Amino acid sequence: MKTAYFLTALFLVGAFSISNAQSLKTAEEYNNRGLEKQGRGDIDGAIADYTSAVSLKAKAGTLATAYNNRANARMSKNDFDGAIADYGKAIELQPADEENYYNRGVALMAKGDNDAAIADFSKALEISPHLAPAFNNRGNARKAKGDVEGAIADYSKALEQNPKYAEAFYNRGVAFQGKENFDAAIKDYSSALELAPKFTDAYVNRGQAKQSLRDFDGAIADYNAALQLKSDDAGTYFARATAREAKDDLNGALADYSKTIELDPNSAQAYANRAAIETLQGKGAQADQDFEKAFKIDPSLKAQFKEFLEKRRRAKSPSRLLKGSFL
């Protein structure tokens, strides 16, 4: 799920620099210095300045902007409750500003309150019916509640407003993939990649959708593209390993499971799958070690591999085991 913030961080009296030593008198000045601090990564200092801004007498719009900026700063610290409270203050001061509802919706969704988030995104859309990010994020909230059809409808509305919205294509692709409509998912991921060629997750998900359709070469090509963009992602190596297994490229799969374990030493499934391949290749001692590590990390895997291990025990040679029986 991809979420876009509005992050309405506004200078109120022009983009000029205010030194820390300068005496500040107005809410506008505190707000502007807070923004400068936030831009430098001094989030706590920014929050302190926004707090000074909202403590002073000022016009409603000025105070609403300071509350909104403080909320954005709190969001960057994962202080969702504080952000929600501040967006609420901004809404009280400017009830016709769709961005405050939108931003509070994002904070509510981050907290897991999807019903309230949907209500805020809907309110933002009442005020501004063409707000594509509100449709997109309402779709995310609906999907999180299990309303996949409602999510797809919202992603489609987002794309009606902005046909070049890569994240909406991606999110709709995820929803289609969840419904096992892999062709539609692949089409949406491809649209996302046309708009954002470095969209790593879109390559990975498109690869998984292709793999579900048994297009293993296409899947591997997508995983390769993803790894060119992000070479340290254990999940992508694991996915490529399973595609290589499906093509009976056991050496390639073994290498990818090993890389998965290197990047994520707690990947029990990677240890177990590597152990199964080692069994097929006659590397019994190494397989025993990997199975032991896998079951220590995740004892539930014993049930998954029970049949394979029983076949291994009865087999006179590894070649008599059914390849792929552990997938």
C-alpha positions, 0 to 999 in steps of 0.5 A: 500500500502506498500512501501520499502525504499532503504535508502542507508546510507553508511559510506565512510571510515569505521564504526568508531566513530567521536566525535562532538568535533573532527575537521573534514576536509573531506567530508567523515568525515562529511558524517560518522558523519552525519550517526552516528547522524542520527542513534541516531535520530539527523536528523537536526544534520545529515542534517547539516553534510551532507550539510558540506560534499557536500560543500567540494571538493571530488570525485563524488561518495563521494558527491553522497553518501552524497547527497543521505544520506541527501535526506534520512534524509529529507525523514524522516522529510517528506521534499519530495521536499528537498529529491527529489532535493538531489536525483537529485544531486546524479543522476547527479553525478552517473547517472548509480546508480539505487538506486538513481533513486529508492529512488527518485521514492519513494519520488516522489510517497510520494509527489503524483507525480506518473507519475514521480515516475513510470519513475524513477522506470522504469529507475532503472529497466533499470539499474538493471532489477532484482530490486524487490522493484522497481517492487513493488513500480512501482506497487504501483504508477500504482495502485494509478493512477488506473492502477490495471492491470499494478500494478498486473503485476508489483507485479508479476514481483517483486515476480518472482525476490523475491518469498519471498517478503511478501509486494509484495504478500500483495500489489497484494492481495490488487489489486485483492481485489479491482477487487473483485477477493476475492479468489486470494486476500485471496491466496496472503494474506495467502502467505504474512502471511506465510512469515510474520506471524505478518503482521497485515494488511494482517490479516485484509484485508484477513478477509475483503475478507473472509467477502465479500465471507460470510465466517464470521467465517473465517473473525472473526478469522482473525480479532482476530489474527490482534487484538492479534498483535495490540489491539488498532486498531479501524478499526479492531474492527469495521470490526469485529463488522460488521462480528458479525452483519452478524452472528446476534451476536448483543451483540458481535457487540455492544461490538465491536462498543463500543470499536471502539468508545472508541478508535476513538470517532469521528467514526460516523458510529460506533455510528450509527451502535451501535444505530441501534443495541440498537434499535433492543434490545429495548434500545430506549433512548441510540439509540437516543443518539447515532444517535444524536452523529453520525449525529452531526459528519457526517450529511450525515449518515441521508440519509443512515439511513433514511429508518431504522429510518422510519421503527423504527418510524412505528414499534410497537416493535423493533423486527419487524425491519429487522435486518441488514437493517442498514448495 
